[in-house]
Amino acid sequence: MTKIRLARFGSKGNPHYRIVVMDSRTKRDGGYIERLGYYDPRKTTKDWLKIDLERVNYWLSVGAQPTDTVKRLIKLASNQ
C-alpha cells in the first residue's frame, strides 16, 4: 500500500519534515517514491508549509492513503 506521510530531517531539537509518497512498509526516513512538499513545525520561516496539491490529488486518485497529520496539513495548504 502506498502512503503519503512525513519523513523527518533536520538536527536534534530542530525538526523539519518532508511530505513524501512511500510504500507503507518502508522505514520513516527510508527511500521514498516522490517528494510532495515540506513542513517546518517550528514556523521559523515565512513559508513553513509548502505542498504540491496537484501531485497530492494525483496520488490520492491512484489510491495513496495520507496519514492523519498529512490530511491536516493538506487542508491547511489548500486554505492558504
Short mmCIF file of the C-alpha atoms (twelve columns), coordinates in Angstrom:
data_MODEL
# 
_entry.id   MODEL 
# 
loop_
_atom_site.group_PDB 
_atom_site.id 
_atom_site.type_symbol 
_atom_site.label_atom_id 
_atom_site.label_alt_id 
_atom_site.label_comp_id 
_atom_site.label_asym_id 
_atom_site.label_seq_id 
_atom_site.Cartn_x 
_atom_site.Cartn_y 
_atom_site.Cartn_z 
_atom_site.pdbx_PDB_model_num 
ATOM 1  C CA . MET A 1  0.000  0.000  0.000  1 
ATOM 2  C CA . THR A 2  1.233  3.491  -0.821 1 
ATOM 3  C CA . LYS A 3  1.142  6.176  1.869  1 
ATOM 4  C CA . ILE A 4  1.566  9.936  1.901  1 
ATOM 5  C CA . ARG A 5  3.414  10.668 5.111  1 
ATOM 6  C CA . LEU A 6  6.117  12.716 6.824  1 
ATOM 7  C CA . ALA A 7  9.836  11.914 6.755  1 
ATOM 8  C CA . ARG A 8  11.908 13.660 9.434  1 
ATOM 9  C CA . PHE A 9  15.001 15.700 8.601  1 
ATOM 10 C CA . GLY A 10 16.952 18.333 10.493 1 
ATOM 11 C CA . SER A 11 19.106 18.151 13.558 1 
ATOM 12 C CA . LYS A 12 18.238 17.139 17.111 1 
ATOM 13 C CA . GLY A 13 15.765 19.640 18.538 1 
ATOM 14 C CA . ASN A 14 15.277 21.267 15.116 1 
ATOM 15 C CA . PRO A 15 12.850 19.065 13.187 1 
ATOM 16 C CA . HIS A 16 11.931 19.612 9.547  1 
ATOM 17 C CA . TYR A 17 9.698  17.234 7.651  1 
ATOM 18 C CA . ARG A 18 9.297  16.327 4.009  1 
ATOM 19 C CA . ILE A 19 5.879  15.271 2.804  1 
ATOM 20 C CA . VAL A 20 6.590  12.180 0.738  1 
ATOM 21 C CA . VAL A 21 4.941  9.246  -1.011 1 
ATOM 22 C CA . MET A 22 6.345  5.895  0.066  1 
ATOM 23 C CA . ASP A 23 5.457  2.267  0.491  1 
ATOM 24 C CA . SER A 24 3.847  1.648  3.884  1 
ATOM 25 C CA . ARG A 25 6.455  -0.999 4.732  1 
ATOM 26 C CA . THR A 26 9.362  1.451  4.344  1 
ATOM 27 C CA . LYS A 27 11.050 2.964  7.406  1 
ATOM 28 C CA . ARG A 28 10.076 6.524  8.326  1 
ATOM 29 C CA . ASP A 29 13.223 8.070  6.860  1 
ATOM 30 C CA . GLY A 30 13.807 5.412  4.196  1 
ATOM 31 C CA . GLY A 31 13.676 5.840  0.443  1 
ATOM 32 C CA . TYR A 32 10.601 7.496  -0.983 1 
ATOM 33 C CA . ILE A 33 8.858  7.477  -4.353 1 
ATOM 34 C CA . GLU A 34 8.214  11.219 -4.669 1 
ATOM 35 C CA . ARG A 35 8.632  14.328 -2.551 1 
ATOM 36 C CA . LEU A 36 5.463  16.452 -2.453 1 
ATOM 37 C CA . GLY A 37 6.491  19.277 -0.154 1 
ATOM 38 C CA . TYR A 38 7.873  20.234 3.229  1 
ATOM 39 C CA . TYR A 39 6.718  21.286 6.695  1 
ATOM 40 C CA . ASP A 40 8.511  23.214 9.447  1 
ATOM 41 C CA . PRO A 41 6.605  22.703 12.717 1 
ATOM 42 C CA . ARG A 42 8.564  25.491 14.435 1 
ATOM 43 C CA . LYS A 43 7.472  28.000 11.760 1 
ATOM 44 C CA . THR A 44 10.921 29.624 11.638 1 
ATOM 45 C CA . THR A 45 10.427 30.983 8.105  1 
ATOM 46 C CA . LYS A 46 7.619  32.701 6.253  1 
ATOM 47 C CA . ASP A 47 6.956  29.655 4.052  1 
ATOM 48 C CA . TRP A 48 6.833  26.972 6.761  1 
ATOM 49 C CA . LEU A 49 4.451  24.783 4.755  1 
ATOM 50 C CA . LYS A 50 4.577  24.040 1.038  1 
ATOM 51 C CA . ILE A 51 2.694  21.228 -0.695 1 
ATOM 52 C CA . ASP A 52 2.263  20.494 -4.407 1 
ATOM 53 C CA . LEU A 53 -1.519 19.990 -4.305 1 
ATOM 54 C CA . GLU A 54 -1.739 18.828 -7.939 1 
ATOM 55 C CA . ARG A 55 0.589  15.902 -7.213 1 
ATOM 56 C CA . VAL A 56 -1.234 15.165 -3.944 1 
ATOM 57 C CA . ASN A 57 -4.509 14.922 -5.860 1 
ATOM 58 C CA . TYR A 58 -2.858 12.595 -8.381 1 
ATOM 59 C CA . TRP A 59 -1.572 10.254 -5.676 1 
ATOM 60 C CA . LEU A 60 -4.929 10.276 -3.904 1 
ATOM 61 C CA . SER A 61 -6.627 9.372  -7.189 1 
ATOM 62 C CA . VAL A 62 -4.406 6.306  -7.635 1 
ATOM 63 C CA . GLY A 63 -5.100 5.065  -4.103 1 
ATOM 64 C CA . ALA A 64 -2.414 6.521  -1.837 1 
ATOM 65 C CA . GLN A 65 -3.568 6.921  1.773  1 
ATOM 66 C CA . PRO A 66 -2.467 10.056 3.709  1 
ATOM 67 C CA . THR A 67 -1.719 9.870  7.410  1 
ATOM 68 C CA . ASP A 68 -3.853 11.923 9.812  1 
ATOM 69 C CA . THR A 69 -1.174 14.610 10.165 1 
ATOM 70 C CA . VAL A 70 -0.738 14.892 6.412  1 
ATOM 71 C CA . LYS A 71 -4.526 15.193 5.961  1 
ATOM 72 C CA . ARG A 72 -4.475 18.146 8.348  1 
ATOM 73 C CA . LEU A 73 -1.544 19.760 6.519  1 
ATOM 74 C CA . ILE A 74 -3.208 19.297 3.124  1 
ATOM 75 C CA . LYS A 75 -6.315 21.034 4.443  1 
ATOM 76 C CA . LEU A 76 -4.155 23.905 5.778  1 
ATOM 77 C CA . ALA A 77 -2.296 24.258 2.468  1 
ATOM 78 C CA . SER A 78 -5.473 24.274 0.401  1 
ATOM 79 C CA . ASN A 79 -6.912 27.114 2.529  1 
ATOM 80 C CA . GLN A 80 -3.834 29.343 2.139  1 
# 
